[in-house]
Amino acid sequence: MPPVIDLLLPARWKDFELLDSGDGQKLERYGPCTLARPEVQALWHPTLPSATWQRAQGVFRPTGEESGGHWEFKESIAQKWEMAYPLEPSGRSLRFWVQTTPGRHLGVFPEAASHWDWMAALIEKAGRPIHVLNLFGYTGLATLAASAAGAAVTHVDASKKSVAWARENQALSGLLDSPVRWIVDDALKFVQREARRGVKYDGILLDPPKFGRGPKGEVWEVFKSLPALFQALQGVLSQKPLFVIVSAYAVKSSAVHLYFALAEMMRGFGGNESCGELALQEKSAGRLLSSAVYARWEGDSAR
């Protein structure tokens, strides 16, 4: 039977809100700051009056280049500020730094919180030591969610700046004593070396970019590189894997494609695959804004 497409909506945010969207933009609240950014999928018209949008403290002005543009600020805002997310089911809070960046992003993708809660619940219920590999780990929020739930985590990203940011988030969350390995490396090369060393992982997170470069200039192109990474990951899976999560942003792919690629990777392990979209719901009119597609695998031992 064809897979069912699920829609995941995080419901526990207090420090973030999607206030409104439309005319190719979205209006969001990140802690004390209200910001407007491009969103090409907002094909409708805004619900809130233009006066509300004009009160945004920062607006990102895009250029013709992909991810190009600059921020315009109507008033001074902090260089960086603190936000929090209450993890389920432990009740612990992730604390992390947010800041505007030249690439329009702020260091957190709020819709990904649905994955954090799901993964943390599996780790807490596992009743055994869990080792997690987070590839393309960015500012480390998924890493810290897994760590707070009791897992030992290996976090890999090609950007020294992102890893440094993630380590600051670890300190802010009070998790400095938790077992986290921070690695600056090319994802595929790292996984291949881990396989040769015989290192195994019970949980894997993948959030691959459309295009990127490793620390030594290694080229990543998602449709060319991801199949090789899936194959390499088979060599680092433990005998009883707990979960695998794959998310894709800004990629012309579908949840169905990720679903079948992940099913092929996990063939022989049993378990269950699911797939769908990560979305946010507007406060203004309740419309849903989809930000990414995903596929997840859950092992039989998790049930």
Buried (B, 14 or more C-beta within 10 A) or exposed (E): EEBEBBEBEBEEBEBBBBBBBBEEBBBBBBBEBBBBBBBEEBEEEBBBEEEBBEEBBBBBEBEEEEBEBEBEEEEEBEEBBBBBBBBBEBEBBBBBBBBBBEEBBBBBBBBBBBBBBBBBBBBBEBEEEBBBBBBBBBBBBBBBBBBBBBBBBBBBBBBEEBBEBBBBBBEBBBBEEBEBEBBBBBBBBBBBBBBEEEBBBBBBBBBBBBBBEBEEEBEBEBEEBBEEBBBBBBBBBBEBBBBBBBBBBEBEBBBBBBBEBBBEBBEEBEBEBBBBBBBBBBBBBEBEBBBBBBBBBBBEBBE
